[in-house]
């Protein structure tokens, strides 16, 4: 077992990190160092129980010494930040991303995978302010400019299909019709990703990492018109559904418990999807699909068994 390479996964209890941990364990090739803010949390303990090849480590990715200790001796690192931990301090995500890159470079980590997004400010010529897009992109630029010798690989996830089950939950009318409601035009093309596909993609990248150094891999199962979401849902589940375009006022009403700056940022995110896609107009969003089959919305519905609840 001493020949197992050590892969460190930041945010191991999160959606992306958890998917990476589970997939890498299935390969039976790696030892996993799973980083989390609290190793005693229920989610962390559930991850720990998956295998004897997991080491759970408490790590505050805002602290240099924590990150250095956690990254030490890693063959590869999967790094991601979570804007929503401190949404009122968006600069923290940028600082964390830069700090992790600094440590990875100083330790000469063989392979460093950064979960990024495209810069909303650049895509929209400064019209849209979405810190969690812009800062992740700025970290990518920082890595490329400051550490050209770091073998960095970049992955970009599209809009999570799982958002419908939690983050922006589908609604139900009194007659049981499932309502997919977003502040976008019916014809808007939505790039969608099953976040669980992150794991297999990272596994494939690590099979031959030198092939992907300095590349951007988009994890996107399909691009689908907003109006077709409800049609596909009904096709799979047999449950009536509609895609509903929300006005700005309706959207803000749904988010009335959130601070106005959060409402503004989310509105800008949907404007980005509507006008530019999360990848921009000219980017090849199929780079992940060229590596392996990624789930479409229809396939995700069948796999998950989700019926709008």
C-alpha positions in Angstrom: 0.0 0.0 0.0 3.0 2.3 0.3 3.0 2.8 -3.5 -0.3 4.6 -3.4 0.1 8.2 -4.5 -1.3 10.8 -2.1 -4.1 13.1 -3.5 -5.2 15.9 -1.3 -8.8 17.1 -1.8 -9.8 20.5 -0.5 -13.4 20.9 0.6 -13.8 17.1 0.8 -17.3 17.3 2.4 -18.6 19.7 -0.3 -20.3 18.8 -3.6 -17.2 18.8 -5.8 -14.7 17.6 -3.2 -16.9 14.7 -2.1 -17.4 13.6 -5.7 -13.6 13.6 -6.2 -13.0 11.6 -3.1 -15.6 8.9 -3.9 -14.4 8.5 -7.5 -10.7 8.3 -6.6 -11.5 5.7 -3.9 -13.2 3.6 -6.5 -10.0 3.4 -8.6 -8.2 1.8 -5.6 -5.1 3.6 -6.7 -4.7 6.5 -4.3 -4.4 7.5 -0.7 -6.7 10.4 0.0 -6.1 13.3 2.3 -9.5 14.9 2.8 -9.5 18.5 4.0 -12.4 20.0 5.9 -13.0 22.8 8.4 -14.3 20.3 11.0 -13.2 16.7 11.0 -15.8 15.9 13.7 -18.8 17.0 11.6 -21.3 14.4 10.4 -20.3 14.8 6.8 -16.6 14.5 7.6 -17.2 11.3 9.6 -19.3 9.9 6.7 -16.4 10.5 4.3 -13.9 8.9 6.8 -16.0 5.7 7.0 -15.7 5.2 3.2 -12.2 3.7 3.3 -9.1 3.1 5.4 -7.3 5.0 2.6 -8.7 8.3 3.7 -7.0 10.7 6.1 -9.3 13.4 7.4 -7.4 16.7 8.2 -8.7 19.9 9.6 -7.5 22.8 7.5 -8.4 26.5 7.4 -7.4 27.5 3.9 -7.0 31.1 5.0 -4.0 30.1 7.1 -0.6 29.5 5.4 0.7 27.1 8.1 -2.5 25.0 7.9 -2.4 24.7 4.1 1.4 23.9 4.1 0.9 21.1 6.6 -2.1 19.8 4.7 -0.5 19.9 1.2 2.9 18.4 2.3 3.9 15.3 0.4 0.9 15.4 -2.0 1.3 14.0 -5.5 -1.7 15.9 -6.7 -4.1 18.4 -5.2 -7.7 19.2 -6.0 -8.3 22.8 -4.8 -11.7 24.6 -4.6 -13.0 27.6 -2.6 -16.5 28.2 -1.3 -17.7 31.8 -1.7 -20.8 31.1 0.3 -19.0 30.5 3.6 -18.3 34.3 3.8 -20.4 36.0 1.1 -20.1 39.4 2.8 -16.3 39.1 2.4 -15.8 38.2 -1.3 -12.1 39.1 -1.2 -11.5 36.1 1.1 -12.0 33.6 -1.7 -9.4 35.4 -3.8 -7.0 35.4 -0.9 -7.5 31.7 -0.2 -7.1 30.7 -3.9 -3.8 32.7 -4.1 -2.5 31.3 -0.8 -3.1 27.7 -1.8 -1.4 28.3 -5.1 1.6 29.9 -3.3 1.9 26.9 -1.0 1.6 24.4 -3.9 4.3 26.1 -5.8 6.6 26.4 -2.8 6.2 22.7 -2.1 6.7 21.9 -5.8 3.5 19.8 -5.8 3.7 17.6 -9.0 0.1 18.3 -10.1 -2.3 21.1 -9.0 -5.9 21.1 -10.1 -7.8 24.4 -9.6 -11.6 24.5 -9.8 -12.2 27.8 -11.6 -14.9 29.8 -13.5 -14.7 32.5 -16.2 -14.4 36.1 -15.3 -17.9 37.6 -15.4 -16.5 41.2 -15.6 -14.5 40.4 -18.7 -17.2 38.4 -20.4 -19.7 41.2 -19.9 -17.3 44.2 -20.4 -17.7 45.1 -16.8 -21.6 45.1 -16.7 -22.0 42.1 -14.4 -20.5 41.8 -10.9 -20.3 38.1 -9.8 -17.4 37.9 -7.3 -17.4 34.1 -7.1 -16.9 33.9 -10.9 -14.4 36.8 -11.1 -12.2 35.8 -8.2 -11.9 32.1 -9.3 -10.8 33.4 -12.7 -8.3 35.8 -11.1 -6.8 32.9 -9.2 -6.3 31.1 -12.5 -4.6 34.1 -14.0 -2.5 34.4 -10.9 -1.3 30.8 -11.2 -0.6 31.1 -14.9 1.3 34.4 -14.5 3.2 33.9 -11.3 3.8 30.1 -11.4 4.3 29.0 -15.0 6.3 26.0 -13.9 3.6 24.7 -11.6 1.8 21.9 -13.4 -1.6 23.4 -13.0 -4.8 22.0 -14.6 -8.1 23.9 -14.6 -11.6 22.5 -14.4 -14.7 24.6 -14.9 -18.1 23.3 -13.8 -21.4 24.5 -15.4 -24.6 25.2 -13.5 -25.2 22.3 -11.2 -28.2 20.1 -12.0 -28.4 19.5 -8.2 -29.3 23.2 -7.7 -32.9 22.2 -8.4 -32.9 20.0 -5.3 -31.5 22.5 -2.9 -29.9 25.8 -3.7 -32.7 27.0 -6.0 -35.3 24.4 -5.3 -38.0 23.7 -7.9 -41.5 24.8 -6.8 -44.8 23.0 -6.9 -48.2 24.3 -7.7 -51.4 23.3 -5.9 -52.2 20.7 -8.6 -48.7 19.1 -8.3 -47.1 20.7 -11.3 -43.4 21.1 -10.8 -42.2 24.6 -11.6 -38.7 25.4 -12.8 -38.5 29.1 -12.2 -35.5 31.3 -13.2 -35.1 35.0 -14.1 -34.1 34.1 -17.7 -35.8 34.0 -21.1 -37.4 30.7 -22.2 -34.9 30.4 -25.1 -31.8 30.8 -22.8 -29.3 28.0 -23.3 -28.3 26.6 -19.9 -25.0 24.8 -19.6 -25.7 22.0 -17.0 -23.4 19.8 -15.0 -24.0 16.8 -12.8 -21.6 17.8 -10.0 -21.0 14.1 -9.3 -19.3 13.9 -12.7 -16.4 16.0 -11.2 -15.0 12.8 -9.7 -14.7 10.6 -12.8 -13.3 13.6 -14.8 -10.6 14.2 -12.2 -9.9 10.4 -12.1 -9.4 10.5 -15.9 -7.1 13.5 -15.7 -5.0 11.9 -13.0 -4.5 8.8 -15.2 -2.4 10.9 -17.5 -2.0 14.4 -15.9 0.8 15.7 -18.1 -1.6 15.6 -21.0 -3.8 18.2 -19.3 -1.3 20.6 -17.8 -2.3 24.3 -18.4 -5.5 23.1 -20.0 -9.1 24.1 -19.1 -11.5 21.2 -18.9 -15.2 22.2 -18.9 -17.4 19.8 -16.9 -20.7 20.2 -18.7 -23.1 17.4 -19.6 -25.2 19.4 -22.1 -26.5 22.8 -23.1 -30.3 22.9 -23.0 -32.9 25.6 -23.6 -34.6 26.6 -20.4 -38.0 25.9 -21.9 -36.9 22.2 -22.5 -36.1 21.5 -18.8 -39.8 21.0 -17.9 -40.3 18.9 -21.1 -37.4 16.5 -20.2 -38.5 16.3 -16.6 -42.1 15.3 -17.6 -40.7 12.8 -20.2 -38.7 11.0 -17.5 -41.0 11.3 -14.5 -44.5 11.5 -16.0 -45.1 14.5 -13.7 -46.5 17.7 -15.2 -43.9 20.6 -15.2 -43.4 24.0 -16.6 -40.4 26.3 -17.1 -41.4 29.8 -15.7 -39.5 33.0 -16.5 -39.4 35.2 -13.3 -39.4 38.9 -13.3 -36.7 40.6 -11.3 -39.3 41.5 -8.7 -40.5 37.9 -8.4 -37.0 36.7 -8.1 -36.1 39.2 -5.4 -39.3 38.2 -3.6 -38.3 34.6 -3.5 -34.9 35.7 -2.1 -36.4 38.2 0.3 -34.5 36.7 3.3 -31.2 37.2 1.6 -29.3 40.5 1.7 -29.7 42.8 -1.3 -26.1 42.3 -2.4 -26.7 38.6 -2.7 -29.9 39.2 -4.7 -27.9 41.5 -7.0 -25.1 39.0 -7.5 -27.5 36.1 -8.2 -29.5 38.3 -10.7 -26.2 39.1 -12.4 -25.3 35.4 -12.6 -28.5 34.6 -14.4 -28.0 37.5 -16.7 -24.6 36.0 -17.5 -26.2 32.7 -18.3 -28.8 34.4 -20.4 -26.5 36.7 -22.4 -23.0 35.1 -22.4 -23.3 31.5 -21.0 -21.0 30.8 -18.0 -18.2 30.0 -20.4 -18.6 32.9 -22.8 -19.7 32.6 -26.4 -16.5 31.2 -28.0 -15.3 28.6 -25.5 -15.4 24.9 -26.2 -17.7 23.6 -23.4 -17.3 20.0 -24.6 -13.7 19.4 -23.4 -14.9 17.3 -20.5 -17.3 15.3 -22.7 -14.4 14.5 -25.0 -12.8 12.7 -22.1 -15.8 10.6 -21.1 -19.6 10.5 -21.1 -21.1 13.1 -18.8 -24.6 13.1 -17.7 -27.3 15.0 -19.5 -30.2 16.4 -17.6 -32.3 13.4 -18.7 -29.6 11.0 -17.6 -29.2 12.7 -14.2 -33.0 12.6 -13.6 -33.0 8.8 -14.2 -29.9 8.3 -12.1 -31.0 10.4 -9.2 -34.6 9.4 -9.2 -35.5 13.1 -8.3 -39.1 13.9 -8.9 -39.3 17.5 -8.0 -39.6 17.1 -4.2 
